[in-house]
Amino acid sequence: MLQFDEYKVKLNNLTPALTELAQALDLDGAERELDMLQAESAADGFWDNLAKAQKVQQRIKNLQDKVDKQNRRRGQWQDLMALCEMGNEFEDASLLPELEEGFAALEADMESARLETLLTGEYDRSNVILTIHPGAGGTEAQDWAQMLYRMYTRWVERRGFSYQIMDYQEGDEAGIKSATIMIEGENAYGYLRGEHGVHRLVRVSPFDANARRQTSFASVEVMPDLPEDADIEIRPEDIEMQVYRASGAGGQHVNKTSSAVRLIHKPTGVVVASQQERSQFQNKDNCMKMLRARLVELQMQEKAEKISDLKGVQLKIEWGSQIRSYVFMPYQMVKDNRTAFETSNINAVMDGDLDGFINAYLTAEATGNWAAK
């Protein structure tokens, strides 16, 4: 049957891409590293250093997943080719829906794996600390910040990642004054680092009695969660620590004791805060984690600005130079200013469907093909 022959051609055309994908993922190197780490984990005394042993075990899992996924793709390819043969031999059109669905799933899986090959930055494998701040505009901007908060937490759930609230300050009437979450998952920072910047909203304000169209801004900071041995020196004398009572939800204990912590890094002026934990010590640990990440992010941004002309994209983050616009009225459109990727399905985007934007950003970064300014 013609349809099965067409799919055989499509599958054969995927063969070089499967081979290139295996090379780009460096599966040979992954298998060698896997053998070495498995031998290390079987050695006497491996669990004497628990923290190091856990990192090795996590690395073993990640490497094994990478190898297993590619083997699974090859198995899917073979199964689909067998379906084509069966469909032709028995002229069984009832096999077509399974073939179509399987082929689409294989293509999507290969595209996701291709994205992974673009994550080559020093911290791309890391978890990520994501902070959202509303811009000027009071309740309207604070509501927009909360919409972004929901968008990113929905993306986390879609990916099968997890997140932990590190700081969350509710707005006076609606929305949030700021929020910081730790997102945990393989390559979380690599996927989300392109979200760093100013996000612009255009809509008819639900807080305006005259139903006028409003423009709001919110900034998103994306920072890698650094390992304890990261090369960042923070001298105790450079830090000013402030404690205060937490605001908002948290129970009587949170509101009656000064458990919230704010750290100010004097040399840079960086300020971080945490009030979600019941213990002042836990909030201070959260603050130190955020401070270390923020200082590294500043270093990376400084390096990026020095080479921005070569990369063909303006990387400086400032109000008025938004990276993405979300237009609800008079039409519906989300457009990334750096890559020109856009979609009219704004509801899906606000529900966490960000993969198109992430794909476009990583591809542009790898090829240098940014949208014209």
C-alpha positions as CSV (number, residue, x, y, z in Angstrom):
1,M,0.0,0.0,0.0
2,L,1.2,3.5,-0.9
3,Q,1.0,4.9,2.7
4,F,3.3,2.2,4.1
5,D,5.8,2.8,1.3
6,E,5.8,6.5,2.1
7,Y,6.5,5.8,5.7
8,K,9.3,3.4,4.8
9,V,10.9,6.3,2.9
10,K,10.4,8.7,5.9
11,L,12.0,6.1,8.2
12,N,15.0,5.5,5.9
13,N,15.5,9.3,5.8
14,L,15.7,9.3,9.6
15,T,18.6,6.8,9.6
16,P,21.4,9.4,9.1
17,A,19.8,11.6,11.8
18,L,19.8,8.8,14.3
19,T,23.5,8.1,13.6
20,E,24.3,11.8,13.9
21,L,22.4,12.0,17.1
22,A,24.4,9.2,18.6
23,Q,27.6,11.0,17.7
24,A,26.4,14.3,19.0
25,L,25.4,12.7,22.3
26,D,28.8,11.1,22.4
27,L,27.4,7.8,23.4
28,D,30.7,6.0,23.1
29,G,32.2,8.4,25.6
30,A,29.1,8.0,27.8
31,E,29.5,4.3,27.9
32,R,33.2,4.5,28.7
33,E,32.5,7.0,31.6
34,L,29.6,4.7,32.7
35,D,32.0,1.7,33.0
36,M,34.5,3.7,34.9
37,L,32.0,5.1,37.4
38,Q,30.3,1.7,37.9
39,A,33.7,0.3,38.7
40,E,34.3,3.2,41.1
41,S,31.0,2.6,42.8
42,A,31.8,-1.1,43.4
43,A,35.1,-0.3,45.1
44,D,35.6,-0.7,48.9
45,G,35.0,2.5,50.8
46,F,32.9,4.1,48.0
47,W,30.2,5.2,50.5
48,D,32.6,6.6,53.1
49,N,32.1,10.0,51.4
50,L,28.3,10.1,51.2
51,A,28.0,13.4,49.3
52,K,30.5,12.4,46.6
53,A,28.9,8.9,46.4
54,Q,25.5,10.4,45.8
55,K,26.8,12.6,43.0
56,V,28.5,9.6,41.3
57,Q,25.2,7.6,41.6
58,Q,23.3,10.5,40.0
59,R,25.8,10.8,37.2
60,I,25.6,7.0,36.6
61,K,21.8,7.3,36.4
62,N,22.0,10.2,33.9
63,L,24.5,8.4,31.7
64,Q,22.5,5.2,31.7
65,D,19.4,7.1,30.8
66,K,21.2,8.7,27.9
67,V,22.3,5.4,26.5
68,D,19.0,3.7,27.2
69,K,17.0,6.4,25.4
70,Q,19.1,6.1,22.2
71,N,18.7,2.3,22.3
72,R,15.0,2.8,22.7
73,R,14.9,5.2,19.7
74,R,16.6,2.6,17.5
75,G,14.2,0.0,18.8
76,Q,11.3,2.2,17.9
77,W,12.7,2.7,14.4
78,Q,12.9,-1.0,13.9
79,D,9.4,-1.6,15.2
80,L,8.0,1.1,12.8
81,M,9.8,-0.4,9.9
82,A,8.3,-3.8,10.8
83,L,4.9,-2.3,10.9
84,C,5.4,-1.0,7.3
85,E,6.4,-4.5,6.2
86,M,3.4,-6.0,7.8
87,G,1.0,-3.4,6.5
88,N,2.3,-4.0,2.9
89,E,2.3,-7.8,3.2
90,F,-1.2,-8.1,4.5
91,E,-2.6,-4.8,3.1
92,D,-3.9,-4.0,6.5
93,A,-4.9,-0.3,6.7
94,S,-5.8,-0.7,10.4
95,L,-2.1,-0.5,11.2
96,L,-1.8,3.1,9.8
97,P,-2.9,5.0,12.9
98,E,-0.3,3.1,15.1
99,L,2.3,3.8,12.5
100,E,1.5,7.5,12.2
101,E,1.4,8.0,16.0
102,G,4.7,6.1,16.5
103,F,6.5,8.0,13.8
104,A,5.3,11.4,15.2
105,A,6.5,10.3,18.7
106,L,9.9,9.2,17.3
107,E,10.4,12.5,15.6
108,A,9.5,14.5,18.7
109,D,11.8,12.4,20.8
110,M,14.7,12.9,18.4
111,E,14.1,16.7,18.4
112,S,14.1,16.7,22.2
113,A,17.4,14.7,22.2
114,R,18.8,17.1,19.6
115,L,18.1,20.0,22.0
116,E,20.1,18.2,24.7
117,T,23.2,18.2,22.4
118,L,23.1,22.0,22.4
119,L,23.5,22.1,26.2
120,T,27.2,22.4,26.4
121,G,27.6,25.3,28.9
122,E,29.6,24.9,32.1
123,Y,26.4,24.9,34.2
124,D,23.8,23.6,31.8
125,R,23.4,20.3,33.7
126,S,22.6,22.2,36.9
127,N,19.4,22.8,38.7
128,V,18.2,26.3,38.4
129,I,17.2,29.2,40.7
130,L,14.5,31.3,39.0
131,T,13.4,34.7,40.4
132,I,10.5,36.8,39.2
133,H,10.1,40.5,39.9
134,P,7.2,42.8,38.7
135,G,8.1,46.0,37.1
136,A,6.5,49.4,37.8
137,G,2.7,49.4,37.7
138,G,1.6,48.2,41.1
139,T,-1.2,45.6,41.1
140,E,-1.2,45.1,37.3
141,A,2.5,44.3,37.2
142,Q,2.3,42.1,40.3
143,D,-0.5,40.1,38.7
144,W,1.6,39.7,35.6
145,A,4.5,38.4,37.7
146,Q,2.2,35.8,39.2
147,M,1.0,34.7,35.8
148,L,4.7,34.1,34.8
149,Y,5.2,32.2,38.1
150,R,2.3,29.9,37.2
151,M,3.7,29.5,33.6
152,Y,7.1,28.3,34.8
153,T,5.7,26.0,37.5
154,R,3.4,24.4,34.9
155,W,6.5,24.0,32.6
156,V,8.3,22.2,35.4
157,E,5.3,19.8,35.8
158,R,5.2,19.2,32.1
159,R,8.9,18.2,32.1
160,G,8.5,15.9,35.1
161,F,10.9,18.1,37.1
162,S,10.2,19.4,40.6
163,Y,10.4,22.8,42.3
164,Q,10.9,24.2,45.8
165,I,9.7,27.6,46.8
166,M,12.6,29.6,48.3
167,D,10.9,33.0,48.7
168,Y,7.4,34.1,47.9
169,Q,6.0,37.6,48.7
170,E,2.3,38.2,47.9
171,G,1.2,41.4,46.4
172,D,-0.9,44.0,48.3
173,E,-4.1,43.3,46.4
174,A,-3.2,40.6,43.9
175,G,-0.2,38.9,42.3
176,I,3.2,38.8,43.8
177,K,5.9,41.3,44.8
178,S,8.6,38.6,44.1
179,A,9.1,34.9,44.0
180,T,12.1,32.6,43.9
181,I,12.0,28.9,43.2
182,M,14.6,26.2,42.9
183,I,13.9,23.9,39.9
184,E,15.4,20.5,40.0
185,G,15.9,18.3,36.9
186,E,18.4,17.2,34.4
187,N,19.7,20.2,32.3
188,A,17.2,22.5,34.0
189,Y,19.5,25.5,33.8
190,G,20.4,24.7,30.2
191,Y,16.8,24.7,29.1
192,L,15.8,27.8,31.1
193,R,18.7,30.2,30.8
194,G,17.3,31.8,27.7
195,E,14.3,32.9,29.8
196,H,16.5,35.4,31.6
197,G,15.3,39.0,30.9
198,V,12.3,41.3,30.7
199,H,8.9,39.9,29.7
200,R,6.2,42.3,28.4
201,L,2.4,41.8,28.7
202,V,-0.3,43.7,26.7
203,R,-3.9,43.1,27.7
204,V,-7.1,44.7,28.8
205,S,-6.6,45.1,32.5
206,P,-9.0,43.3,34.9
207,F,-8.1,45.9,37.5
208,D,-9.2,48.9,35.3
209,A,-12.9,49.8,35.7
210,N,-12.7,51.5,32.2
211,A,-11.4,48.3,30.6
212,R,-8.4,50.1,29.0
213,R,-5.5,48.3,27.5
214,Q,-2.4,48.1,29.7
215,T,1.2,47.2,29.2
216,S,3.1,45.5,32.1
217,F,6.6,44.3,32.6
218,A,8.2,41.7,34.8
219,S,11.8,40.5,35.0
220,V,12.9,36.9,35.2
221,E,16.4,36.0,36.6
222,V,17.7,32.6,35.8
223,M,20.7,31.3,37.8
224,P,22.4,27.9,38.1
225,D,22.4,26.1,41.4
226,L,26.1,25.8,42.1
227,P,27.9,22.9,43.7
228,E,29.4,23.6,47.1
229,D,32.9,23.5,45.6
230,A,32.2,26.1,42.9
231,D,35.0,28.7,42.5
232,I,33.1,31.6,44.1
233,E,34.6,33.4,47.1
234,I,32.2,35.2,49.4
235,R,33.9,36.8,52.4
236,P,31.9,37.1,55.6
237,E,32.9,40.7,56.0
238,D,31.3,41.5,52.6
239,I,27.9,40.3,53.7
240,E,25.3,42.3,55.7
241,M,22.6,40.0,57.2
242,Q,19.2,41.3,58.1
243,V,16.4,39.4,59.8
244,Y,12.7,40.2,59.9
245,R,9.3,38.7,60.3
246,A,7.9,36.9,57.3
247,S,4.8,38.2,55.6
248,G,2.0,36.3,54.1
249,A,1.1,32.7,54.5
250,G,3.2,30.5,56.8
251,G,1.4,30.1,60.1
252,Q,1.7,31.8,63.5
253,H,5.2,30.6,64.0
254,V,6.5,32.3,60.9
255,N,4.8,35.6,61.5
256,K,5.7,35.9,65.2
257,T,9.4,35.2,64.9
258,S,12.1,36.9,62.9
259,S,12.9,33.9,60.8
260,A,13.1,35.6,57.4
261,V,16.6,36.5,56.2
262,R,17.9,39.1,53.8
263,L,21.5,39.2,52.7
264,I,23.2,42.2,51.1
265,H,26.5,41.6,49.2
266,K,28.3,45.0,49.8
267,P,30.8,44.9,46.9
268,T,28.1,44.3,44.2
269,G,24.9,45.5,45.9
270,V,23.2,42.2,45.3
271,V,20.3,41.6,47.7
272,V,18.7,38.2,48.2
273,A,16.0,37.1,50.7
274,S,14.3,34.0,51.9
275,Q,11.3,33.6,54.2
276,Q,9.7,30.3,53.3
277,E,11.5,28.2,55.8
278,R,10.5,28.1,59.5
279,S,14.1,28.3,60.6
280,Q,16.3,31.4,60.3
281,F,19.3,29.1,59.6
282,Q,17.5,27.4,56.7
283,N,16.5,30.7,55.3
284,K,20.1,31.9,55.6
285,D,21.3,28.7,53.7
286,N,18.8,29.5,51.0
287,C,20.1,33.1,50.8
288,M,23.7,31.9,50.5
289,K,22.7,29.5,47.7
290,M,21.0,32.3,45.8
291,L,23.8,34.8,46.4
292,R,26.4,32.4,45.1
293,A,24.3,31.8,42.0
294,R,23.6,35.5,41.4
295,L,27.3,36.3,41.6
296,V,28.2,33.6,39.0
297,E,25.3,34.9,36.8
298,L,26.8,38.4,37.0
299,Q,30.2,37.0,35.9
300,M,28.7,35.2,33.0
301,Q,26.7,38.2,31.9
302,E,29.8,40.4,32.0
303,K,31.6,37.9,29.7
304,A,28.5,37.7,27.4
305,E,28.4,41.5,27.1
306,K,32.1,41.5,26.0
307,I,31.3,39.2,23.1
308,S,27.8,40.3,22.3
309,D,28.9,41.9,19.0
310,L,30.4,38.7,17.8
311,K,27.3,36.7,18.7
312,G,25.0,39.1,16.9
313,V,22.5,39.6,19.8
314,Q,22.2,42.2,22.5
315,L,22.4,40.4,25.8
316,K,22.2,43.3,28.2
317,I,19.1,43.0,30.4
318,E,17.3,46.3,31.1
319,W,13.8,47.7,31.3
320,G,12.5,48.6,27.9
321,S,14.5,45.9,26.1
322,Q,12.1,43.0,26.6
323,I,13.1,39.6,25.3
324,R,9.5,38.5,24.7
325,S,6.0,40.0,24.3
326,Y,2.7,38.4,25.3
327,V,-0.2,40.1,23.6
328,F,-3.7,39.2,24.7
329,M,-5.4,42.2,23.0
330,P,-6.2,43.3,20.3
331,Y,-4.9,40.0,18.9
332,Q,-3.3,36.9,20.6
333,M,0.4,36.4,20.0
334,V,3.5,35.5,22.0
335,K,6.7,36.5,20.2
336,D,10.4,36.3,21.2
337,N,12.3,39.3,20.0
338,R,15.6,37.5,19.8
339,T,14.6,34.6,17.7
340,A,11.4,35.8,16.1
341,F,9.7,32.6,17.1
342,E,6.0,33.2,17.7
343,T,2.8,31.5,18.4
344,S,-0.9,32.5,18.5
345,N,-1.7,29.8,21.1
346,I,-1.2,32.1,24.1
347,N,-3.2,29.9,26.4
348,A,-0.9,26.9,25.8
349,V,2.2,29.1,26.5
350,M,0.7,30.5,29.8
351,D,0.0,26.8,30.7
352,G,3.7,26.0,30.4
353,D,4.2,25.1,26.7
354,L,7.6,26.8,26.3
355,D,9.5,24.2,24.3
356,G,9.1,26.1,21.0
357,F,10.8,29.2,22.5
358,I,13.5,27.1,24.3
359,N,14.2,25.2,21.0
360,A,14.4,28.4,19.0
361,Y,16.8,30.1,21.5
362,L,19.2,27.2,21.8
363,T,19.3,26.7,18.0
364,A,19.9,30.4,17.4
365,E,22.6,30.4,20.1
366,A,24.3,27.4,18.5
367,T,24.1,28.8,14.9
368,G,24.4,32.5,15.6
369,N,21.2,33.1,13.6
370,W,19.5,35.7,15.7
371,A,16.5,37.8,14.6
372,A,17.5,41.1,13.1
373,K,17.3,44.1,15.4
